[in-house]
Amino acid sequence: MTAPRVLAVADSDSYLKWTAGLLDHMPAGWSRTLAVVRSPIAPSAEQIRSALNGTAAGTPDVLTARGVAQRVRRERPDVVVLGCTGPVVKVLSRMLPAADRPVLVSGLPGISVPASERAWVFRSAVDLFVVHSRREVAEFTEIAARLGLPGRVGFTRLPFLEPAPPAEVRDRVVFATQAKVPAAPADRERILLALAGLAELRPDLRVVVKLRALADEQQTHREDHHYQVLWRRMAQAGRVREDALHFDAGPMREHLARAAGFVTVSSTAALEAIAAGVPLLVLSDFGVNAEMINLVFEGSGCLGTLAELTEGTFKTPDPGWCAANYFHDPADETWLSHLAELLEDARAGRLPEPVHLPVWTHPLGEPRARLRLELSPAAFRRVDVLRRVLRRH
């Protein structure tokens, strides 16, 4: 039997990082190709370099949505990994052949607690939904059963929880930003002030705001109040010393290799810090709940406050929490066994017809999502501006 051929497609920096790592964890003999689908949130060249750091992936081709569908029809891969945001998975899965088709795999590139029904509905056509903890498996399996979806839920350790070798000197504190939370600019300024206080108290440490994207780059989720922009305004107003903090992008694993402490409000990078043995703080000042995307850290021993951040107090996670959340025994993972069974079903013609559940409430929702992939990002932004102007009038 020939080795399976895999085509993986990603659409943003975080999904590219996850997808490349997932490919690395497939059996060594499998043929694996990675591509980026063109969209308004496609990663820049520097973001691609950072996302692929520490993986075996080479520079991916950038394809249009039609290019992805044409490549699948031409090359007939055995597996297609749609490592993309939900709307892009929905659009691409509709464009792929339904008969004599490849196994479709998708998943989520980080913490997914509580499980989202909407995430499954966007991915209703996939055969295997990959998540990263037993709790996520249970919750997403329940949702699939309730929706009547035939797709399986498998789990594996987050593929990028393999730290870089530690540096000889750990001389920095790394704050991992999150695009969505906290949303209010005043709350973000509170974090920056606490980081600045730490920098004043500990001049021996380099306090780094690790950005997912520079102010002129795109990322998976829209960021309305970019930390770097807020900091410049605060410095211009004389509220902070401009050189107190350092803003940097680059691979998280390289920052963590030199980190003496790590802080975030809600970021999967907290798990990378744990894997790298870096003491950390998950800030609880803005709430610990589903809205702040940090509910899973209850009981972790990592929750802390802005006051503790300013004092340089970082914490070590509870081993029991780690074992139950994302740091399970690799022998317990299920995604590759599910994938092997699905490949057998595909070769025997037993894969079910893809299920395409409706997800958009507005009749133009799906056409707009497809337009995002059909047009160049610049052209789509012009069309979107025109659409908003027409809506106002």
ZAMARGU-4260 file (C-alpha; in steps of 0.2 Angstrom, whole numbers, plus 5000, padded with zeros to 4 digits):
<rodrens>
0) 5000/5000/5000 | 5007/5017/4995 | 5010/5030/5009 | 4996/5043/5011 | 4998/5060/5002
5) 4993/5075/5013 | 4989/5092/5007 | 4988/5105/5021 | 4981/5122/5019 | 4982/5137/5032
10) 4975/5154/5031 | 4983/5164/5046 | 4998/5165/5057 | 4991/5155/5071 | 4984/5141/5060
15) 5000/5140/5050 | 5010/5137/5066 | 4997/5123/5071 | 4996/5115/5054 | 5014/5114/5051
20) 5016/5106/5068 | 5002/5094/5065 | 5011/5088/5049 | 5027/5085/5059 | 5018/5073/5070
25) 5011/5062/5055 | 5021/5046/5051 | 5038/5050/5044 | 5034/5040/5027 | 5019/5051/5023
30) 5020/5064/5009 | 5016/5081/5016 | 5013/5097/5007 | 5009/5114/5015 | 5001/5129/5007
35) 4993/5146/5012 | 4977/5151/5005 | 4976/5169/5000 | 4965/5180/5011 | 4965/5196/5020
40) 4972/5188/5035 | 4986/5178/5026 | 5002/5179/5036 | 5017/5191/5030 | 5033/5183/5025
45) 5040/5187/5043 | 5025/5179/5051 | 5027/5164/5040 | 5045/5162/5046 | 5040/5164/5064
50) 5026/5151/5062 | 5037/5138/5054 | 5051/5140/5066 | 5055/5124/5074 | 5045/5114/5061
55) 5051/5103/5046 | 5040/5113/5034 | 5048/5123/5020 | 5041/5139/5013 | 5023/5136/5008
60) 5015/5140/4991 | 5002/5154/4992 | 4986/5148/4983 | 4969/5156/4979 | 4954/5146/4985
65) 4951/5140/4967 | 4970/5135/4967 | 4967/5124/4982 | 4952/5116/4974 | 4961/5113/4957
70) 4976/5106/4966 | 4965/5093/4976 | 4957/5088/4959 | 4974/5087/4950 | 4984/5079/4963
75) 4971/5069/4972 | 4979/5068/4990 | 4972/5055/5002 | 4971/5068/5016 | 4967/5087/5015
80) 4970/5096/5031 | 4960/5113/5032 | 4970/5122/5045 | 4960/5137/5044 | 4948/5149/5052
85) 4930/5142/5052 | 4923/5153/5038 | 4937/5148/5027 | 4935/5129/5031 | 4917/5131/5027
90) 4920/5139/5010 | 4935/5127/5005 | 4925/5111/5010 | 4911/5116/4999 | 4923/5119/4984
95) 4931/5101/4986 | 4924/5086/4977 | 4911/5077/4987 | 4913/5060/4977 | 4929/5049/4978
100) 4935/5063/4990 | 4950/5064/5002 | 4948/5063/5021 | 4945/5080/5027 | 4954/5085/5044
105) 4952/5102/5053 | 4955/5108/5071 | 4958/5122/5082 | 4976/5129/5085 | 4974/5132/5104
110) 4964/5132/5120 | 4946/5128/5116 | 4937/5128/5132 | 4922/5129/5133 | 4919/5120/5116
115) 4910/5131/5103 | 4895/5124/5093 | 4899/5137/5080 | 4916/5130/5078 | 4909/5113/5074
120) 4896/5120/5062 | 4909/5129/5052 | 4918/5112/5051 | 4903/5101/5049 | 4910/5093/5033
125) 4926/5087/5040 | 4929/5068/5045 | 4941/5072/5059 | 4941/5087/5071 | 4957/5088/5080
130) 4958/5095/5098 | 4970/5095/5112 | 4963/5089/5129 | 4951/5076/5135 | 4939/5089/5141
135) 4938/5096/5123 | 4936/5079/5116 | 4921/5076/5127 | 4913/5093/5124 | 4915/5093/5105
140) 4909/5075/5104 | 4893/5079/5113 | 4890/5094/5101 | 4893/5082/5086 | 4881/5070/5093
145) 4868/5083/5096 | 4870/5090/5078 | 4870/5073/5070 | 4887/5075/5063 | 4897/5059/5057
150) 4914/5067/5060 | 4925/5060/5073 | 4934/5070/5087 | 4952/5065/5090 | 4965/5073/5101
155) 4984/5076/5102 | 4996/5087/5111 | 4997/5104/5104 | 5010/5101/5091 | 5021/5116/5096
160) 5023/5112/5114 | 5041/5107/5111 | 5052/5121/5118 | 5069/5127/5110 | 5084/5123/5121
165) 5085/5135/5135 | 5098/5149/5134 | 5112/5151/5146 | 5105/5167/5153 | 5086/5170/5156
170) 5085/5188/5157 | 5067/5193/5150 | 5049/5193/5155 | 5038/5190/5140 | 5020/5196/5139
175) 5010/5187/5126 | 4996/5198/5119 | 4979/5192/5113 | 4970/5201/5100 | 4952/5199/5107
180) 4954/5201/5126 | 4954/5212/5135 | 4944/5222/5123 | 4944/5239/5131 | 4959/5251/5128
185) 4959/5256/5146 | 4962/5238/5152 | 4976/5236/5140 | 4984/5252/5146 | 4983/5245/5164
190) 4993/5230/5158 | 5006/5241/5150 | 5008/5251/5165 | 5010/5235/5176 | 5024/5230/5164
195) 5032/5247/5164 | 5032/5246/5184 | 5040/5229/5183 | 5053/5236/5171 | 5057/5250/5183
200) 5058/5238/5198 | 5069/5225/5189 | 5081/5234/5177 | 5090/5218/5176 | 5076/5211/5165
205) 5071/5215/5148 | 5052/5217/5148 | 5045/5211/5130 | 5028/5213/5123 | 5027/5199/5111
210) 5016/5203/5097 | 5006/5191/5086 | 5008/5204/5072 | 5016/5221/5070 | 5004/5236/5069
215) 5003/5235/5049 | 5002/5216/5049 | 4986/5205/5049 | 4982/5191/5061 | 4969/5177/5065
220) 4958/5189/5075 | 4956/5208/5072 | 4964/5218/5085 | 4956/5235/5087 | 4968/5242/5100
225) 4985/5237/5096 | 4997/5237/5111 | 5011/5245/5102 | 5000/5260/5096 | 4993/5262/5114
230) 5011/5262/5121 | 5016/5276/5108 | 5002/5287/5113 | 5005/5284/5132 | 5023/5289/5129
235) 5019/5304/5119 | 5007/5310/5133 | 5021/5308/5145 | 5013/5294/5155 | 5027/5281/5152
240) 5046/5281/5147 | 5046/5275/5129 | 5061/5264/5131 | 5054/5255/5146 | 5046/5241/5136
245) 5052/5232/5120 | 5040/5227/5107 | 5044/5212/5096 | 5037/5198/5085 | 5047/5183/5080
250) 5045/5165/5086 | 5038/5163/5103 | 5049/5148/5107 | 5064/5159/5104 | 5058/5172/5117
255) 5054/5158/5129 | 5071/5151/5128 | 5077/5167/5137 | 5062/5170/5148 | 5063/5171/5167
260) 5044/5174/5167 | 5029/5174/5156 | 5012/5183/5157 | 4996/5183/5147 | 4978/5187/5149
265) 4973/5172/5138 | 4985/5164/5126 | 4990/5147/5121 | 5007/5153/5123 | 5004/5150/5142
270) 5005/5131/5138 | 5021/5134/5128 | 5028/5143/5143 | 5024/5128/5154 | 5032/5116/5142
275) 5048/5127/5142 | 5048/5127/5161 | 5045/5146/5163 | 5036/5152/5178 | 5020/5162/5173
280) 5005/5172/5177 | 4988/5171/5169 | 4980/5188/5173 | 4964/5187/5182 | 4960/5206/5185
285) 4948/5206/5170 | 4939/5190/5175 | 4941/5172/5173 | 4927/5166/5162 | 4923/5161/5144
290) 4922/5178/5138 | 4940/5181/5143 | 4945/5164/5135 | 4954/5159/5151 | 4941/5148/5160
295) 4952/5133/5158 | 4966/5140/5169 | 4955/5139/5185 | 4964/5127/5197 | 4980/5128/5187
300) 4989/5138/5201 | 4994/5151/5187 | 4981/5164/5190 | 4988/5180/5196 | 4986/5199/5197
305) 4993/5215/5189 | 5000/5219/5206 | 5009/5202/5206 | 5016/5206/5189 | 5023/5223/5194
310) 5032/5214/5209 | 5039/5200/5197 | 5029/5186/5206 | 5027/5172/5194 | 5020/5154/5197
315) 5023/5136/5194 | 5007/5126/5187 | 4999/5112/5197 | 5005/5095/5190 | 4988/5088/5192
320) 4980/5102/5182 | 4994/5099/5168 | 4990/5081/5167 | 4972/5084/5165 | 4974/5099/5153
325) 4985/5098/5137 | 5000/5088/5145 | 4993/5071/5144 | 5003/5055/5140 | 5006/5054/5122
330) 5001/5036/5122 | 4983/5041/5125 | 4982/5051/5109 | 4968/5046/5097 | 4970/5057/5081
335) 4982/5046/5071 | 4972/5030/5074 | 4956/5039/5069 | 4965/5045/5054 | 4971/5028/5049
340) 4953/5021/5050 | 4946/5035/5040 | 4960/5032/5026 | 4954/5014/5026 | 4936/5020/5024
345) 4941/5032/5010 | 4950/5018/5000 | 4935/5007/5002 | 4923/5021/4997 | 4915/5021/5014
350) 4917/5040/5018 | 4900/5048/5021 | 4893/5062/5011 | 4900/5078/5018 | 4887/5087/5029
355) 4886/5106/5026 | 4876/5114/5041 | 4870/5132/5038 | 4880/5144/5049 | 4877/5161/5042
360) 4861/5170/5048 | 4863/5184/5034 | 4859/5178/5016 | 4875/5187/5010 | 4886/5179/5024
365) 4893/5164/5013 | 4895/5174/4997 | 4905/5187/5007 | 4916/5173/5015 | 4919/5166/4997
370) 4923/5184/4990 | 4936/5186/5004 | 4945/5171/4996 | 4941/5175/4977 | 4947/5193/4977
375) 4964/5199/4982 | 4965/5206/4999 | 4967/5224/4993 | 4952/5222/4981 | 4941/5214/4995
380) 4945/5228/5007 | 4939/5241/4994 | 4923/5231/4991 | 4920/5229/5010 | 4922/5248/5012
385) 4910/5251/4999 | 4898/5239/5007 | 4899/5248/5023 | 4896/5265/5015 | 4881/5258/5006
390) 4874/5250/5022 | 4875/5267/5031 | 4866/5276/5017
</rodrens>
